């Protein structure tokens, strides 16, 4: 299994509920596609809705979703509020909009996972039902966590690729 994906899932479980009610972690795959690798909510009753959100609605790499923009720009974004117009603009259909409403999205932070000037992915932290509102100090904390996690992920990814290469070379040598 992907050890870097395991590290990202651990990141999400660390972030919830300390930093946010919901943590979504997306990675950039080869070819530019975005794959959601973690979706953790503080409230176990929300698990099914969060799983549906993760499986049906990963961010479109070229779309308006804040995670897509953070990945493309390699810079963080946040908002203390997520008004109805914002929710409509960042969801793809009525069902998606209904899901984020039922999850009570109210504030967010999107932080790219940067390593060696490359955006490996993005961590999205959402206030979802608790009423907490993110501010600049929350963003600083999220960016620090993301920076540390990106280093671990880059190392795990490099080890994984080295292991695959060694395996291929062994096969050739036989």
C-alpha positions in Angstrom: 0.0 0.0 0.0 1.0 3.6 -0.4 3.0 4.6 2.7 2.6 8.3 1.9 -1.2 7.8 1.7 -1.1 6.3 5.2 0.9 9.3 6.4 -1.7 11.6 4.9 -4.5 9.7 6.6 -2.7 10.1 9.9 -2.3 13.8 9.2 -6.1 14.1 8.8 -6.7 12.2 12.1 -4.3 14.6 13.9 -6.0 17.6 12.5 -9.5 16.5 13.6 -10.8 17.7 16.1 -7.9 19.8 17.2 -7.8 22.1 14.2 -11.1 21.5 12.4 -14.3 19.4 12.4 -13.5 18.0 9.0 -10.2 17.3 7.2 -10.0 16.4 3.6 -6.6 15.6 2.0 -6.2 15.4 -1.8 -3.1 14.5 -3.7 -2.1 15.3 -7.3 -1.7 12.2 -9.3 0.4 11.7 -12.4 -1.5 13.3 -15.2 -2.9 16.1 -13.0 -6.0 14.3 -11.6 -6.8 14.9 -8.0 -7.4 11.9 -5.7 -8.9 12.3 -2.3 -7.0 10.1 0.1 -8.4 11.2 3.5 -11.8 12.5 4.7 -12.1 12.5 8.5 -15.0 14.2 10.4 -15.1 14.7 14.2 -18.7 13.5 14.4 -19.0 9.8 13.6 -22.7 10.4 12.6 -21.3 12.4 9.6 -19.1 9.5 8.3 -21.4 8.3 5.6 -22.0 11.9 4.2 -18.2 12.6 4.3 -17.5 9.3 2.5 -20.0 10.2 -0.2 -18.4 13.7 -0.5 -15.0 12.1 -0.8 -15.9 9.5 -3.4 -18.4 11.5 -5.6 -17.0 15.0 -5.4 -13.2 15.1 -5.6 -12.0 18.6 -6.6 -11.8 19.2 -10.4 -8.1 20.3 -11.1 -9.3 23.1 -13.3 -12.4 24.0 -11.3 -13.3 26.7 -8.8 -12.9 24.5 -5.7 -10.5 26.2 -3.1 -8.5 23.0 -2.9 -7.9 23.1 -6.7 -6.9 26.7 -6.5 -4.5 26.1 -3.6 -2.9 23.3 -5.6 -2.6 25.3 -8.8 -1.4 28.5 -7.0 0.7 26.7 -4.4 -0.7 29.1 -1.8 -3.2 28.9 1.0 -6.6 30.3 1.2 -9.1 30.6 4.0 -12.4 32.2 4.9 -14.1 32.8 8.2 -17.4 32.5 6.4 -18.8 30.2 3.7 -21.9 32.1 2.5 -24.6 30.4 0.3 -23.1 32.0 -2.9 -19.7 30.5 -2.1 -21.2 27.1 -1.5 -23.1 27.3 -4.8 -20.0 28.4 -6.7 -17.8 25.6 -5.4 -20.2 22.6 -5.7 -20.9 20.8 -8.9 -24.6 19.9 -8.6 -27.6 20.2 -6.3 -26.8 17.0 -4.5 -23.3 18.2 -3.8 -24.7 21.5 -2.5 -27.2 19.6 -0.3 -24.3 17.5 1.2 -22.2 20.5 2.2 -25.4 22.2 3.7 -26.2 19.0 5.7 -22.6 18.9 6.9 -23.0 22.6 7.9 -19.9 23.9 6.3 -19.2 27.4 7.7 -15.5 28.2 7.5 -12.5 26.7 5.7 -8.7 26.7 5.1 -7.0 25.1 2.1 -3.3 24.6 2.5 -1.0 23.1 -0.2 1.4 20.3 0.9 4.7 21.7 -0.4 8.0 19.9 -0.7 11.0 21.0 -2.7 8.8 23.7 -4.3 6.3 21.1 -5.6 2.7 20.9 -4.5 2.1 17.3 -3.6 -1.4 17.8 -2.6 -3.7 20.0 -0.4 -5.2 19.8 3.1 -8.6 21.3 3.5 -9.8 22.0 7.0 -13.5 22.8 7.5 -15.6 24.1 10.4 -18.6 21.7 10.0 -21.1 22.0 12.8 -19.0 23.3 15.7 -19.5 27.0 14.8 -15.7 27.7 15.0 -14.5 30.4 12.6 -10.9 30.2 11.3 -8.6 33.2 11.4 -5.0 34.0 10.4 -3.5 32.3 13.5 -5.4 29.1 12.6 -4.0 29.3 9.1 -0.4 29.7 10.4 -0.9 26.6 12.5 -2.4 24.7 9.5 0.5 25.8 7.3 3.0 24.6 9.8 1.3 21.2 10.1 1.1 20.9 6.3 4.8 21.8 5.9 5.8 19.1 8.3 3.5 16.6 6.8 4.7 17.4 3.2 8.3 16.6 4.2 7.2 13.2 5.6 5.1 12.5 2.5 7.9 13.5 0.1 10.3 11.1 1.9 7.7 8.3 1.9 7.0 8.8 -1.8 10.7 8.8 -2.6 11.3 5.6 -0.6 8.3 4.0 -2.4 9.7 4.9 -5.8 13.1 3.7 -4.9 11.7 0.4 -3.7 9.7 0.0 -7.0 12.8 0.8 -9.0 14.9 -1.7 -7.1 12.2 -4.3 -7.7 12.2 -3.6 -11.5 16.0 -3.8 -11.6 15.9 -7.1 -9.7 13.4 -8.4 -12.3 15.7 -7.3 -15.2 18.7 -8.9 -13.5 17.0 -12.3 -13.4 
